[in-house]
Amino acid sequence: MSAAADEAPSLNVELLGADERRHRFAMFGLSVPALLLVALVLLAPFSWLTWLSLFDASGALSSENYARLLRPAYINSFLSTLEVSALVTGICVLLGYPVAYLLSQLSQRTAQILLVFIILPFWTSVLVRTYAWLVLLQREGIINTWLKQLGLISESLPLVNNLTGTVIGMVHVMLPFLILPLYSSMRAIDPVYLKAAANCGASPAQAFRQVFLPLSAPGLGAGGALTFVLCLGFYLTPALLGGGRVAMWSTQIADAVSKFANWGAASALSVALLVVTSLILLLMRWGVQRLGTSVGEH
Amino acid sequence: MTSGALSIRNVSKAFGAFRALDNVSVDIEPGEFLTLLGPSGSGKTTLLNVIAGFERPDSGSLMVDGVEFITRPPHKRDLGMVFQNYALFPHMDVFNNVAYPLKLRRREPADIRERVKQALDVVQMAHLSARRITELSGGQKQRVALARAIVFEPKLLLMDEPLSALDKNLREHMQIELKRLHDRLGMTTVYVTHDQQEALTMSNRIAVLRNGRIVQLDTPTNIYDRPNCHFVAGFMGETRMLPVSKTSNGYELAGRPLKLALPPSPVDEQWLVIRPERLGWQGDDERDNRIEGLVVDVVYRGDSHSISLKLPGDHEISIRRAPTESKPLPEPGQTLTLWLRPEASVLVQDSAS
């Protein structure tokens, strides 16, 4: 048999090779529209942006726009962007983790009904929600009025046009971005691990801390990274609820364009934001991967 | 080792209208290997979960060494359990998985290292104690899960179809290994399986469950050779049933009086249990029961030939022909005569339920 196989002619090699190539080409063809779209709306504008950032106001090639980023005002707004993003992400984790945990422990059906309430805000414009917060949080708004009527405060609290308002509004917008990935990763944790922990002698609290929490860490990392990165470039809510007192990187970009008509400066800021965001994403992906491999799949 | 006697009394559990456990009572002796055997939905896993504390029954009592356990939370029961898919913690390595029950019991680190090593030695996994769980094969995970269940020397070891995820060869190997381990450690063991071969191989006693009830509770030999109903007989081995009819002084099969070793029960509706390995090629017309049929097909199975036989009344049975058999291999269409000795002729009635 093997001797015959050695001498056997290679049948249809050309034909099969051509068939393979045709198949690959057809599969590649499916992605052409998407590739064109990405090139048109992402790569082209971004290249143009980078190009703009390389010229000063007089139109001469210079690194002036990037040198300006090192001024204290920009450094400070950059740091405060990181601060606000970290704060919002932290609050989202504290509020979102218990919600995701509850959802993951409910029956699939109940969880799906409750998930609608989490996704519902997604279907409402961010602008509408942000203005709604403006109404609720203002000096004579519902929250301050109620607190005064309950006698908890005598003076209106400054809840808006400052960091507090910005953070409240951002947390509201960002919460689903944390809960959804976290929830799906918690769903994937087999409840048998908690049974096994109990059987080993772990109280429910110990089983949660020593088994569930570490197993949900990759999902928490992914949700946290998503939230943090979205916060970095968030413009609308900080602009409206911050009242100009919260200097986010995104508001600096808007100012550069609308107040100073300095496209070069705005472009340099945008490029810097994109680079920093990509770096943070890469760093977090690396971290989540490490967590993921240390936790493993089951 | 403490004794580990388990007494289950009148345990019932319903899920809506479905009665998963219907008044189950069983006493398990210290050191016994008891298997809960039954098809899916028979209640065997529910019963194991009640023992482990993962399922709260509607009523009943569960005594371990004379102490009521029925409302005790699972983490205070001190029972070792091997789960169906092992449930090894993927974020811990082999050592830490096995050490986990000891850490929860706040043992000294040196003591933990010693005991973990002993437990891993027992299952021959000590050389892999630094491995990640994801790097283990199915059989290795199985061993680690077993080590984790026995490391704190529980009175009772519970196993929920622990071998069902392994391939056939490894499963048979692990059956023998588990049995030896049980003989060595002497822990009371409750073992759940739907595999009758596994139950026969490993157990001191088998409880056959059906629809939430224990149908028969007996030694493997009696369960196999003296099934007490149609259901148990049909669940064990490659069984076919032939209806027999009642006569004034006994039963008859295909017109011939049936010779029995045991006096039959007075029930009218009876079935003769036919198992391929109990049918003889040689027999004595005076002593044995004669069974005649038409050969339908002959299938080569390596160690033997499997021959299907059509009996009068459109019943089909199968028989094996070992290569050592002196009678020639029959061909399809031939008539074949086989013999069933009286002591192998067992009658069963329809199950009570």
Interface residues (C-beta under 8 A of the other chain):
Chain A: D190 V192 Y193 K195 A196 A197 A198 N199 C200 G201 A202 S203 P204 Q206 A207 Q210 V211 P214 L215 S294 V295 G296 E297 H298
Chain B: A52 G53 F54 P73 P74 H75 K76 R77 D78 L79 G80 M81 F83 N85 A87 L88 F89 P90 H91 Y100 P101 L104 R105 R132 I133 T134 R148 A149 F152
